[in-house]
Amino acid sequence: MVSGLQIRMERILRKGKMLCIPMDHGISNGPIDGLESPAEIIQKCELRGLTSVIINKGILKSLPRPARVGVLVHFSASTSLSTAPNRKMLTGSVEEALRLGADGVSLHINVGGKEEPEMLEQLGRIAEECHRWNMPLLAMMYPRGENVKNPHDPEIVGHVARIGAELGADIVKTLYTGDIDSFSKIVKSTPVPVVIAGGPKAKTDADVLHMTEDAMKAGARGVTYGRNIFAHKHPDRMVEALAAIMFKKESAEEAEKRIGKK
């Protein structure tokens, strides 16, 4: 028997893989380069291999038409203007996500700082609501705070990813450790699909594509890249290249040709 959770998961994944553009940055950083119009980015990329997007509820309500990809509504917020930018606060409920027509819910959890306890409580509470309504929950699990010296330390990343799974997330997003061996251990010790974050804007397209290829080899179930897609000169071509690696098993070198084509 098909469940509501399965139906919604298949809207945000394709063949069990996730190629997602998170565009929740408007609250934390304002209309940064590439995010002046999230709707335009969605329309450019939705038929190029994209499986889903992560957006805030105000952007979801303002879309000129329904997206042709899965939509996760993001319910965590803080701003760069705050004295506590790492303290993410809840901005919605699962019931609201259902009313908005979202296919899933996304939360941002920072682990390693004084704000951690409050955010872990938020994750546990929203996970319970998501399970009650068969709503997929993606947890952005970041090693971030005064107790984290190296956010890419495999032991720390593995711990943070496991926290997300243990508290009920259906998909965990976290940092790539930088090598296949250490990340494959993290994937194996996390009992839900793991996808990687893109981080700051990369220096070259090749860097993004090679990281994607390596992460997929390590067992990642996908990527959630923000600036490395929406701030790209050709976001649609970048999505096409990433999709070629993920779904067609092209090498990073082969996929990069798709970005440079006329």
C-alpha positions as CSV (number, residue, x, y, z in Angstrom):
1,M,0.0,0.0,0.0
2,V,1.3,3.4,-1.0
3,S,1.6,5.9,1.9
4,G,1.3,9.7,1.8
5,L,5.0,9.9,2.8
6,Q,6.0,7.8,-0.2
7,I,3.9,9.9,-2.6
8,R,5.5,13.1,-1.3
9,M,9.0,11.7,-1.2
10,E,8.7,10.8,-4.9
11,R,7.8,14.4,-5.7
12,I,11.0,15.7,-4.2
13,L,13.3,12.8,-5.4
14,R,13.7,11.1,-8.7
15,K,14.9,7.5,-8.8
16,G,15.7,8.0,-5.1
17,K,18.0,10.9,-5.8
18,M,17.7,14.6,-5.0
19,L,18.9,17.5,-7.0
20,C,17.7,20.5,-5.1
21,I,18.2,24.2,-5.1
22,P,17.8,25.7,-1.6
23,M,16.7,29.3,-1.9
24,D,15.9,30.2,1.7
25,H,18.7,32.8,1.9
26,G,16.4,35.8,1.5
27,I,15.7,36.0,5.2
28,S,19.2,35.5,6.4
29,N,21.0,37.6,3.8
30,G,18.4,39.5,1.7
31,P,18.1,39.4,-2.1
32,I,21.6,38.3,-2.8
33,D,23.0,37.9,-6.3
34,G,21.0,35.3,-8.2
35,L,18.0,35.4,-5.8
36,E,16.4,38.6,-6.9
37,S,13.7,36.5,-8.4
38,P,13.5,32.9,-7.1
39,A,10.6,32.1,-9.4
40,E,12.8,32.8,-12.5
41,I,15.4,30.4,-11.2
42,I,12.8,27.7,-10.7
43,Q,11.4,28.2,-14.2
44,K,14.8,28.1,-15.8
45,C,15.9,24.9,-14.1
46,E,12.7,22.8,-13.5
47,L,12.9,21.0,-16.8
48,R,16.7,20.5,-16.8
49,G,16.9,17.7,-14.3
50,L,16.0,19.5,-11.1
51,T,14.0,17.4,-8.6
52,S,13.1,20.0,-5.9
53,V,13.6,23.4,-4.4
54,I,13.6,24.7,-0.8
55,I,11.9,28.1,-0.4
56,N,10.4,30.2,2.4
57,K,6.6,30.3,2.7
58,G,6.3,33.9,1.4
59,I,8.1,32.9,-1.8
60,L,5.9,29.8,-2.2
61,K,2.8,31.9,-1.9
62,S,4.1,34.4,-4.5
63,L,5.0,32.0,-7.3
64,P,3.2,32.9,-10.5
65,R,2.3,29.2,-11.1
66,P,2.9,25.9,-9.3
67,A,6.4,24.6,-9.7
68,R,7.0,21.5,-11.9
69,V,9.3,20.1,-9.2
70,G,8.9,19.2,-5.6
71,V,8.7,22.0,-3.1
72,L,9.9,21.9,0.5
73,V,8.9,24.9,2.6
74,H,11.7,26.1,5.0
75,F,10.6,26.8,8.5
76,S,13.9,28.1,10.1
77,A,15.0,31.7,10.2
78,S,17.6,34.1,11.5
79,T,19.2,37.1,10.0
80,S,22.8,38.3,9.4
81,L,21.7,41.6,11.1
82,S,21.1,39.7,14.4
83,T,23.4,39.5,17.4
84,A,22.7,35.7,17.3
85,P,22.7,34.7,13.6
86,N,23.2,31.0,14.4
87,R,20.0,30.9,16.4
88,K,17.4,29.5,14.0
89,M,13.8,30.0,15.1
90,L,10.7,28.2,13.9
91,T,8.6,30.1,11.4
92,G,5.8,27.7,10.6
93,S,4.0,24.5,11.3
94,V,3.4,21.2,9.4
95,E,-0.3,22.1,9.1
96,E,0.7,25.4,7.4
97,A,3.0,23.5,5.0
98,L,0.0,21.3,4.1
99,R,-2.2,24.3,3.5
100,L,0.4,25.8,1.3
101,G,0.6,22.7,-0.9
102,A,4.2,21.9,0.0
103,D,5.6,18.4,-0.6
104,G,8.0,18.6,2.4
105,V,9.3,20.6,5.3
106,S,12.9,21.8,5.8
107,L,14.6,22.9,9.0
108,H,18.1,24.3,9.7
109,I,19.8,23.0,12.8
110,N,23.2,24.3,14.0
111,V,25.1,21.9,16.3
112,G,28.0,22.9,18.4
113,G,27.0,26.2,19.9
114,K,25.0,27.6,22.8
115,E,21.8,27.8,20.6
116,E,21.9,24.0,19.9
117,P,19.4,22.8,22.6
118,E,16.6,25.0,21.4
119,M,17.1,23.8,17.8
120,L,17.2,20.2,18.7
121,E,13.9,20.6,20.5
122,Q,12.5,22.2,17.4
123,L,13.7,19.3,15.2
124,G,12.1,16.7,17.5
125,R,8.8,18.5,17.7
126,I,8.5,19.2,13.9
127,A,9.6,15.6,13.2
128,E,6.7,14.3,15.3
129,E,4.2,16.6,13.4
130,C,5.7,15.5,10.0
131,H,5.3,11.8,10.9
132,R,1.7,12.4,12.0
133,W,0.8,13.9,8.6
134,N,3.1,11.7,6.4
135,M,5.1,14.8,5.5
136,P,8.8,14.4,4.5
137,L,11.2,16.3,6.7
138,L,14.7,17.4,5.5
139,A,17.0,18.5,8.3
140,M,20.0,20.7,7.4
141,M,22.5,19.5,10.0
142,Y,25.4,21.9,10.2
143,P,28.5,21.7,12.6
144,R,28.4,25.4,13.5
145,G,29.2,27.1,16.8
146,E,31.9,28.0,19.3
147,N,32.6,24.3,20.0
148,V,33.3,23.4,16.4
149,K,36.9,24.1,15.3
150,N,36.7,22.2,12.0
151,P,33.2,21.9,10.5
152,H,34.5,19.4,7.9
153,D,36.0,17.0,10.5
154,P,34.6,13.6,9.5
155,E,33.9,12.6,13.1
156,I,31.9,15.8,13.7
157,V,30.0,15.6,10.4
158,G,29.1,12.0,11.1
159,H,27.9,12.9,14.6
160,V,25.8,15.8,13.3
161,A,24.3,13.7,10.5
162,R,23.4,10.9,12.9
163,I,21.6,13.4,15.2
164,G,19.3,14.4,12.3
165,A,18.4,10.8,11.6
166,E,18.0,9.9,15.3
167,L,15.6,12.9,15.8
168,G,13.4,11.8,13.0
169,A,14.5,13.5,9.7
170,D,13.7,11.6,6.5
171,I,16.6,13.3,4.7
172,V,19.7,14.7,6.2
173,K,21.6,17.5,4.5
174,T,25.2,18.1,5.7
175,L,28.7,19.1,4.7
176,Y,30.8,17.0,2.4
177,T,34.0,16.0,4.3
178,G,36.2,16.3,1.2
179,D,37.0,12.7,0.5
180,I,35.1,9.6,-0.6
181,D,36.4,7.2,2.1
182,S,35.4,9.3,5.2
183,F,32.1,10.4,3.7
184,S,31.1,6.8,2.7
185,K,31.5,5.9,6.4
186,I,29.1,8.7,7.3
187,V,26.5,7.6,4.8
188,K,26.7,4.0,6.1
189,S,26.2,5.2,9.7
190,T,23.2,7.4,8.9
191,P,20.0,5.4,8.5
192,V,18.3,7.9,6.2
193,P,19.3,9.4,2.8
194,V,22.2,11.9,3.1
195,V,22.6,14.8,0.7
196,I,25.4,17.4,0.6
197,A,25.4,21.1,0.9
198,G,27.2,23.3,-1.6
199,G,28.6,25.9,0.8
200,P,30.0,29.2,-0.5
201,K,30.2,29.9,-4.2
202,A,33.0,27.7,-5.6
203,K,35.9,29.1,-7.6
204,T,35.2,26.9,-10.6
205,D,32.5,24.7,-12.1
206,A,34.9,21.8,-12.1
207,D,35.2,22.1,-8.3
208,V,31.4,21.7,-7.9
209,L,31.1,18.9,-10.4
210,H,34.0,16.9,-9.0
211,M,32.6,17.3,-5.4
212,T,29.3,16.0,-6.7
213,E,30.8,13.0,-8.5
214,D,32.8,12.1,-5.4
215,A,29.9,12.5,-3.1
216,M,27.7,10.3,-5.2
217,K,30.5,7.6,-5.3
218,A,30.6,7.8,-1.5
219,G,26.9,7.0,-1.4
220,A,25.2,10.4,-1.1
221,R,21.7,10.5,-2.4
222,G,22.0,13.9,-3.9
223,V,23.0,17.5,-3.7
224,T,21.4,20.7,-2.4
225,Y,23.3,23.5,-4.0
226,G,22.3,27.2,-3.5
227,R,24.9,29.8,-4.6
228,N,26.6,27.3,-6.9
229,I,23.4,27.1,-9.0
230,F,21.4,30.3,-8.5
231,A,24.4,32.6,-8.6
232,H,25.8,30.8,-11.7
233,K,25.9,32.6,-15.0
234,H,23.9,29.7,-16.5
235,P,22.0,28.1,-13.6
236,D,20.0,25.9,-16.0
237,R,23.2,24.5,-17.6
238,M,24.7,23.8,-14.2
239,V,21.6,21.9,-13.2
240,E,21.8,19.9,-16.4
241,A,25.5,19.1,-15.7
242,L,24.7,18.0,-12.2
243,A,21.8,15.8,-13.4
244,A,24.1,14.2,-15.9
245,I,26.5,13.1,-13.2
246,M,23.7,11.9,-10.9
247,F,21.3,10.3,-13.3
248,K,23.4,9.4,-16.3
249,K,26.6,8.6,-14.4
250,E,28.7,11.0,-16.6
251,S,32.1,12.0,-15.3
252,A,32.6,15.5,-14.0
253,E,34.7,16.2,-17.1
254,E,32.0,15.0,-19.4
255,A,29.3,16.9,-17.6
256,E,31.3,20.2,-17.6
257,K,31.0,20.3,-21.4
258,R,27.2,20.8,-21.0
259,I,27.9,24.1,-19.2
260,G,30.2,25.4,-21.9
261,K,27.9,24.5,-24.8
262,K,26.3,27.3,-26.9
